[in-house]
Amino acid sequence: MWFCEGICGTLSNILLIIAVILALHYVYLLSNRNYWINRGVFSPNSGALFGNLPGQVNGKRHIMYELDELYKKYKSSHAYIGIFNFRSPRFLVFDPEVAKDILVKYFKNFQGTELYGKIDEKSDPLLGGHMFVHIGEKWKNTRQSISPAFTNLRIKATHPIYVNVYEKMKNFIKNEGTKKNFSGFDAKDLCARFTLSVVSNSIYNVDPKVFDGSESEILARAQSFLTPSKKFMIFSILYSIYPFLTKYFKMTFTQPGSEKFFLNLMMDSMRQREASGIKNLDYLEYLIGLKHRKEIDDLGIASHGASFLIDGYDTSSNAIAAALYELARNKKIQSKLREEIKSKMPNDEDFTYDNIMALDYLDQIWHETLRCHNPGSYLARLCTDPITLNLPKEKKVHFIPGDVVYIPVQSIFKDPEYFNNPLKFSPERFAPENGGVKAFMDRGVFFPFGLGPRICIGNRFALAQGKFGIAALIRDFEVSLNPKTVEDSEIHPQAIIVGVTNCFLEFKEI
C-alpha cells in the first residue's frame, strides 16, 4: 500500500510540475501583449499562442490573406496597428505615406529584413552571403559589388541568350502540344523552364536542358534551393514564440547538398570560361572579374551566383506566368498587344532588345501584372537604430532595434481608394495619359520591386527577361486557358514567392 501511495504521490508531483510549467509558459506568452498599447498604438485582440496570424501555425492560409483581412478591417480607422506573429510584435502599416517614409526617408533606421540575424552564414553560406540578410557596411559593400552586373549594357548583352532559349521553348511547345495525352502546359512550370535556362546560361554558361525532355538536375536543384528546409520552418515558428533563441541558434534555409552543387557548378563554369579564352559581357564574366580583383572568395562567388538565380529565376517566372494567365482570359488585351508587337516589329530582325523595351502597351501589361500578382505578399523591415516617428492620426511612436514593420503590398495594390476597380486586369490604368507608373509610385501606392536603397537590384533584368518572354510568345501564339485551369485559386499557405496556381495554358501557333 505504501508503494502505491508513493507512486501516486510521485505522479501528483509530476502533474503539478507540468501544470506549473504550462501556467508559466502561458504567462510568458501573454507577457508582452501590451507591447504596442504601451506605445500608444492600437492593437486588436490576439490569441495567446497564434497571435493575429493563426494561419501561419495551422498551415491553412497564406499570410497574404490574413494581412489583407486586417487591412480591410482596420485601415479606415487607423494608419497602422500593432499585431503579433505568434508572440513576436509586428507593426502593420496601412498608410502608404508611412510605408514610403520607412522604406526611403528613414532607411538608415530600418535597414534590415526579417531574416537578419537568423541565418547561419557558416552552415548556409549561399543564402548567408546574400545581401537580403545583411545590413550596414556588409550590405552596402555587397550591393556595390553586384550593382554593376545589372547595367543596361550588360542586360542588353544577354538578348542573344533570350533568343536562343526561346527557340528551344517554342519547339518544346509545338512538340508537346501535339502529343496525344496533352492536357495543357502548367504555366508556372513552363515559364520557370524559360527563366531558369536564361539565368543558367547567363551565370554559369550552362544549358540546363529543360526543353529536351530529360530530367534537369539544375532545375531540380533550383526548385530545392528555393524550398525552405524543415529545420528552417521549425526554427521560424520557434523564433516567433521565443525571439531570444536567435542569440543562440541560427537557421539553415537551403536544402542539404545545395551548397556543394552550386559551388561546384560555379567553379567549373569559371574554369571552363577562363580556359576557353572567350570574353563575353555576361554575368559569368563579371563574377570572374570580381574574383581576379580579389574582392570576393570562391564561396562568395557561388553565393552571388545563387543570388542571381533567386532574383532572375523564380520571381520572373511567376510574373511571366501571371501575365500569360491574364492575357489568356482577356483576349482583347492579348490581341491589342499582338498588334503593337507586329506593327513595331514586323520582321524577325526587328525583334531587338531596344524595340521590345520600347513597347508601351507591353510595359503597361507588365506593371498591371505586378499589381495584380506581385511575387511578394508583403515587405518586412527590421528596425536597426532607435527612432521616434511623427505618424498620422496617432501620437508619436518610438521604435527600438528588433521591431519589425510589415507593409501589406498586395492589399495596397488592390485598394479601391488608389486603383479604380482594382480586381479588374486593366493595363490602361498605367497609360501615359493617366500619368503612367510614376503617378502611382509618387503617391507610394505602387512599388512592385520595393522602394528606397533596398529596391530589388535585379528589377531591370526581370523587366527585360519578362518583356521578352511575353512578347515572343504573344507574337507567335494565341494563348488560351486549358479547361483544367482553376481561376483565382488560392495561394499555397507555405509559398514564399506568390504567383498564379492551377493555371494551364494552350498555345495555337499563328
C-alpha positions in Angstrom: 0.0 0.0 0.0 2.8 2.4 0.9 4.3 1.6 -2.6 1.0 2.6 -4.4 0.8 5.8 -2.2 4.4 6.6 -3.2 3.7 6.1 -6.9 0.5 8.3 -6.7 2.5 10.9 -4.8 5.2 11.0 -7.5 2.6 11.2 -10.3 0.9 14.0 -8.5 4.2 15.9 -8.1 5.0 15.4 -11.8 1.5 16.6 -12.9 1.9 19.6 -10.6 5.2 20.4 -12.1 3.8 20.1 -15.6 0.8 22.3 -14.6 3.2 25.0 -13.2 5.3 24.9 -16.3 2.3 25.2 -18.6 1.0 28.1 -16.4 4.3 29.9 -16.5 4.5 29.4 -20.3 1.0 30.8 -20.7 2.0 33.8 -18.6 5.1 34.2 -20.8 3.0 34.1 -24.0 0.8 36.9 -22.7 3.6 38.9 -21.0 4.1 41.2 -24.0 0.5 41.7 -25.1 0.7 45.3 -24.1 3.8 45.9 -26.2 2.1 48.2 -28.7 -0.6 49.6 -26.4 2.2 50.9 -24.1 3.5 52.9 -27.1 0.1 54.3 -27.9 -0.5 52.0 -30.9 -3.9 50.3 -31.3 -3.6 46.5 -31.1 -6.5 44.2 -31.8 -7.1 41.2 -29.6 -4.9 38.2 -30.4 -4.6 34.6 -29.4 -2.2 33.7 -26.7 -0.1 31.3 -29.0 -1.1 32.2 -32.5 -1.3 35.9 -32.3 -3.1 37.7 -35.1 -1.9 35.3 -37.8 -3.2 31.9 -36.9 -2.9 30.6 -40.5 0.9 30.6 -40.0 0.5 27.9 -37.4 -2.2 25.6 -38.8 -0.9 25.9 -42.3 -4.4 26.6 -43.7 -4.0 30.2 -45.1 -1.2 32.2 -46.6 -0.1 35.2 -44.6 -1.2 37.4 -47.5 -4.8 36.7 -46.8 -4.5 37.3 -43.1 -2.8 40.6 -43.5 -5.4 41.6 -46.1 -8.2 40.8 -43.6 -6.6 43.1 -41.0 -6.1 45.8 -43.7 -9.7 45.8 -44.7 -11.0 45.7 -41.2 -8.8 48.5 -39.7 -7.5 50.6 -42.5 -10.4 53.1 -42.5 -9.9 53.9 -38.8 -6.1 53.5 -38.4 -3.0 54.4 -40.3 -1.3 51.4 -38.7 -1.8 48.9 -36.0 0.3 46.6 -33.7 -0.1 42.9 -34.2 1.6 39.7 -33.2 3.0 36.9 -35.4 2.9 34.1 -32.8 4.4 36.1 -29.8 6.5 38.4 -31.9 5.3 42.0 -32.2 4.8 43.4 -35.7 3.9 47.0 -36.8 1.4 46.7 -39.6 1.3 49.8 -41.8 -1.8 50.8 -43.8 -0.9 54.4 -44.8 1.3 54.4 -48.0 3.0 57.6 -46.9 4.1 56.0 -43.7 5.3 52.9 -45.7 7.2 55.2 -48.1 8.9 57.1 -45.3 10.0 53.8 -43.6 11.4 52.4 -46.9 13.1 55.6 -48.1 13.3 58.6 -45.7 14.1 56.6 -42.6 16.0 53.8 -44.3 19.1 54.1 -42.0 16.8 53.2 -39.1 15.1 50.3 -40.8 17.9 48.7 -42.8 17.2 45.0 -42.0 14.8 42.4 -43.3 13.0 39.8 -41.2 15.8 37.3 -41.8 18.6 39.5 -40.5 20.5 37.7 -37.7 18.7 34.4 -38.2 20.6 32.8 -41.0 23.7 30.8 -40.1 26.3 32.0 -42.6 28.6 29.1 -41.8 26.2 26.3 -42.4 24.2 28.1 -45.0 26.8 30.3 -46.9 24.7 30.5 -50.1 21.8 32.4 -48.5 24.1 33.7 -45.7 26.1 35.6 -48.4 23.0 37.2 -50.0 22.6 40.9 -49.3 19.0 40.2 -48.4 20.1 39.1 -44.9 22.8 41.8 -44.4 22.7 45.4 -43.0 25.1 48.2 -42.6 28.5 48.2 -44.3 28.3 44.5 -45.2 25.0 45.1 -47.1 26.4 48.2 -48.7 29.6 46.6 -49.9 27.8 43.5 -51.2 25.3 45.6 -53.1 28.0 47.9 -54.5 30.0 44.9 -55.8 26.9 43.4 -57.5 25.2 46.5 -58.9 27.5 46.9 -62.0 26.4 43.4 -63.1 22.9 44.8 -63.7 23.7 47.8 -66.0 21.6 48.3 -69.1 24.6 47.5 -71.3 25.1 44.1 -69.6 21.4 43.2 -69.6 21.2 44.1 -73.3 24.2 41.8 -74.0 22.1 38.9 -72.7 19.5 39.3 -75.5 21.0 36.6 -77.7 20.6 34.2 -74.8 16.9 35.1 -74.6 16.6 34.4 -78.4 18.4 31.1 -78.2 16.4 29.8 -75.2 13.1 31.0 -76.6 13.7 29.0 -79.9 14.1 25.9 -77.7 10.9 26.7 -75.8 9.0 27.4 -78.9 9.9 24.0 -80.3 9.1 22.4 -77.0 5.6 24.0 -77.0 5.0 22.8 -80.6 6.1 19.3 -80.0 4.4 18.8 -76.6 1.2 20.4 -77.7 0.7 17.8 -80.5 1.1 14.8 -78.2 -1.9 12.5 -77.8 -2.2 12.8 -74.0 -1.5 16.6 -73.9 -3.7 18.4 -71.4 -2.2 21.9 -71.3 1.1 23.4 -70.1 1.5 24.2 -66.4 2.1 28.0 -66.7 4.5 28.2 -63.7 6.5 25.1 -64.9 6.8 26.3 -68.5 7.9 29.8 -67.5 10.3 28.5 -64.8 12.0 26.4 -67.5 12.4 29.5 -69.7 13.8 31.8 -66.9 16.0 29.1 -65.4 17.5 28.4 -68.8 18.2 32.1 -69.4 19.7 32.6 -65.9 21.8 29.4 -66.1 23.2 30.4 -69.5 23.9 33.9 -68.2 25.5 33.0 -64.9 27.0 29.5 -65.4 27.3 29.4 -69.2 25.5 26.1 -68.9 22.4 24.9 -70.8 20.2 23.2 -68.1 18.5 21.2 -70.9 15.0 21.9 -69.6 13.4 21.7 -73.0 14.8 18.4 -74.3 12.6 16.0 -72.3 15.3 14.8 -69.9 15.5 15.4 -66.2 17.4 18.6 -65.4 19.5 18.5 -62.3 19.9 22.3 -62.3 16.1 22.7 -62.4 15.6 20.2 -59.6 18.4 21.9 -57.5 17.0 25.4 -58.2 13.5 24.3 -57.1 15.0 22.6 -54.0 17.1 25.7 -53.2 14.0 27.9 -53.1 12.1 25.4 -50.9 12.8 26.0 -47.2 14.3 23.2 -45.2 12.2 21.5 -42.5 14.7 22.9 -40.0 14.1 26.4 -41.2 10.3 26.0 -40.9 10.6 24.7 -37.4 13.0 27.4 -36.3 10.8 30.1 -37.9 8.0 29.1 -35.6 10.2 28.8 -32.5 11.8 32.2 -33.2 8.4 33.8 -33.4 7.5 32.4 -30.0 10.9 32.7 -28.3 12.7 35.6 -30.1 15.7 35.3 -27.7 16.6 32.0 -29.4 18.2 34.0 -32.3 21.1 34.8 -29.9 22.0 31.2 -29.6 20.7 29.3 -32.7 20.8 30.3 -36.4 18.7 28.9 -39.2 19.6 27.0 -42.3 17.3 27.8 -45.2 18.7 25.8 -48.1 18.3 22.0 -48.5 21.3 19.7 -47.9 23.6 19.4 -50.8 22.6 22.7 -52.5 25.8 24.5 -51.3 28.1 21.9 -52.7 26.2 21.6 -56.0 26.2 25.4 -56.8 29.7 25.9 -55.6 31.0 23.2 -57.9 28.8 24.5 -60.7 30.2 28.0 -60.3 33.8 26.9 -60.1 33.5 24.6 -63.1 31.9 27.3 -65.1 34.7 29.8 -64.3 37.5 27.3 -65.1 35.9 26.4 -68.5 35.4 30.1 -69.4 39.0 31.1 -68.5 40.4 28.0 -70.3 38.4 29.0 -73.5 39.9 32.5 -73.6 36.4 33.8 -74.5 35.4 37.2 -73.2 31.7 37.9 -73.0 29.7 40.8 -71.5 27.7 38.4 -69.3 27.3 37.8 -65.6 29.8 35.0 -65.5 32.5 37.3 -66.9 31.6 39.9 -64.3 31.9 37.4 -61.4 35.3 36.2 -62.8 36.4 39.8 -62.7 35.4 40.1 -59.1 37.5 37.1 -58.2 40.5 38.4 -60.1 40.3 41.7 -58.3 40.2 39.7 -55.1 37.1 41.4 -54.0 35.5 38.1 -53.1 36.4 34.4 -52.5 35.1 31.2 -54.1 32.2 30.8 -51.7 31.3 34.4 -52.2 31.2 34.0 -55.9 28.9 30.9 -55.5 26.7 33.0 -53.2 26.5 35.8 -55.8 25.6 33.2 -58.5 22.9 31.8 -56.2 21.7 35.4 -55.7 21.3 35.9 -59.4 19.5 32.6 -59.6 17.0 33.7 -56.9 16.5 37.2 -58.4 16.2 36.1 -62.0 14.6 32.7 -61.9 11.6 32.3 -59.6 10.2 35.8 -59.3 10.5 36.4 -63.1 8.9 33.1 -64.0 5.9 33.8 -61.7 5.4 37.2 -63.2 5.5 35.9 -66.8 3.1 33.1 -65.9 0.7 35.6 -64.3 0.9 37.8 -67.4 0.1 34.9 -69.7 -2.8 33.9 -67.4 -4.3 37.3 -67.6 -3.8 37.6 -71.4 -5.3 34.2 -71.9 -8.5 35.2 -70.2 -8.5 38.7 -71.7 -8.3 38.1 -75.4 -8.9 41.7 -76.4 -5.9 42.8 -74.4 -3.9 39.9 -75.9 -4.9 41.0 -79.5 -4.1 44.6 -78.8 -0.6 43.6 -77.6 -0.1 41.4 -80.6 -1.0 44.3 -82.9 1.5 46.5 -81.1 4.3 43.9 -81.4 3.6 43.2 -85.1 3.3 46.9 -86.0 6.5 47.9 -84.3 8.5 44.7 -85.1 7.1 43.3 -88.4 10.3 41.2 -89.1 12.5 38.9 -87.1 15.4 41.3 -87.3 13.2 44.0 -85.7 12.8 41.8 -82.6 15.6 43.5 -80.7 16.2 44.4 -77.1 15.6 48.2 -77.7 12.4 47.7 -79.7 10.9 45.3 -77.1 11.7 47.6 -74.3 10.1 50.5 -76.2 6.7 48.7 -76.4 4.3 51.0 -74.4 1.4 48.6 -74.1 3.6 45.7 -73.1 5.0 48.0 -70.4 1.5 48.7 -69.1 0.7 45.0 -69.1 3.9 44.2 -67.2 3.1 46.7 -64.5 -0.6 45.7 -64.2 0.5 42.1 -63.9 2.8 43.0 -61.0 0.0 45.0 -59.4 -2.5 42.1 -59.6 0.0 39.3 -59.0 3.0 40.7 -57.2 5.5 38.0 -56.3 5.9 39.3 -52.8 3.0 39.2 -50.3 4.4 41.8 -48.0 7.5 43.8 -47.3 9.2 43.5 -43.9 11.7 46.0 -42.4 13.7 45.5 -39.2 14.5 48.5 -37.0 18.2 48.7 -36.6 18.6 52.1 -34.9 16.1 53.6 -32.5 13.8 56.4 -33.8 10.7 58.2 -32.8 8.4 58.9 -35.8 5.6 61.5 -36.0 2.9 59.4 -37.7 -0.6 60.5 -38.9 -3.8 60.0 -37.0 -2.0 58.8 -33.9 0.7 60.2 -31.5 4.4 59.7 -31.8 5.6 56.1 -32.0 9.1 55.1 -30.7 10.8 52.1 -32.4 13.7 50.2 -31.0 16.2 47.8 -32.7 14.4 44.5 -33.2 11.0 46.0 -34.0 9.7 44.7 -37.4 7.4 46.6 -39.7 5.0 44.8 -42.1 3.9 46.6 -45.3 1.0 44.6 -47.0 1.8 45.4 -50.6 -0.9 43.1 -52.0 -3.6 44.9 -50.1 -2.3 48.4 -51.0 -2.0 47.4 -54.7 -5.7 46.3 -54.7 -7.2 49.1 -52.6 -10.1 50.8 -54.5 -9.0 54.1 -52.9 -5.9 54.0 -55.1 -6.9 51.9 -58.0 -10.3 52.1 -59.7 -12.0 48.7 -60.0 -8.8 47.0 -58.5 -9.8 43.4 -59.2 -10.0 44.1 -62.9 -7.0 43.5 -65.1 -6.7 46.9 -66.8 -3.3 47.8 -68.3 -4.6 51.2 -69.4 -4.5 52.4 -65.8 -0.7 52.7 -66.4 -1.1 54.5 -69.7 1.0 57.8 -70.1 -2.2 59.8 -70.5 -3.2 58.6 -67.0 0.2 59.6 -65.5 1.9 56.3 -66.1 3.6 54.2 -63.5 5.3 57.3 -62.0 1.9 58.7 -60.8 1.3 55.7 -58.6 4.9 55.5 -57.4 5.0 59.1 -56.4 1.9 58.5 -54.2 3.6 55.5 -52.6 0.8 53.1 -53.7 2.8 51.1 -56.2 6.3 49.7 -55.6 6.4 46.2 -57.2 10.2 45.8 -56.5 10.3 47.8 -53.3 11.3 51.3 -52.6 14.4 53.1 -51.4 18.0 51.8 -51.1 16.8 48.2 -50.8 14.8 48.2 -54.0 15.3 44.9 -55.8 18.7 45.0 -57.5 17.6 42.7 -60.3 14.4 44.6 -61.3 15.8 45.7 -64.7 16.9 42.2 -65.5 13.5 40.9 -64.5 11.8 43.6 -66.7 14.0 42.7 -69.8 13.5 38.9 -69.3 9.8 39.2 -68.7 9.1 41.5 -71.6 11.0 39.4 -74.0 9.2 36.2 -72.9 5.7 37.7 -73.1 6.4 39.5 -76.4 7.9 36.4 -78.1 5.0 34.1 -77.1 2.2 36.5 -78.0 3.9 37.2 -81.3 4.0 33.5 -82.3 1.0 32.0 -80.5 -2.6 32.7 -79.4 -2.7 31.8 -75.7 -5.8 30.3 -74.1 -6.7 28.7 -70.8 -7.0 25.0 -70.7 -10.3 23.7 -69.0 -8.2 22.3 -66.2 -7.4 25.8 -65.0 -8.9 26.9 -61.7 -9.2 30.7 -62.0 -8.4 32.8 -59.0 -7.3 29.8 -56.9 -5.7 30.5 -53.5 -2.0 30.7 -52.9 -0.4 27.7 -51.1 -0.1 28.5 -47.4 3.7 27.9 -47.3 4.5 29.7 -50.6 7.4 32.2 -50.4 7.0 33.6 -53.9 3.4 34.4 -54.7 2.0 33.6 -58.1 -0.9 32.1 -60.1 -1.6 28.5 -59.3 -3.5 25.7 -61.1 -3.1 27.6 -64.4 -2.8 25.5 -67.6 -2.2 27.1 -71.0 -2.7 26.1 -74.6 -0.8 27.6 -77.5 -2.1 27.9 -81.0 0.6 28.9 -83.5 -0.1 31.9 -85.6 
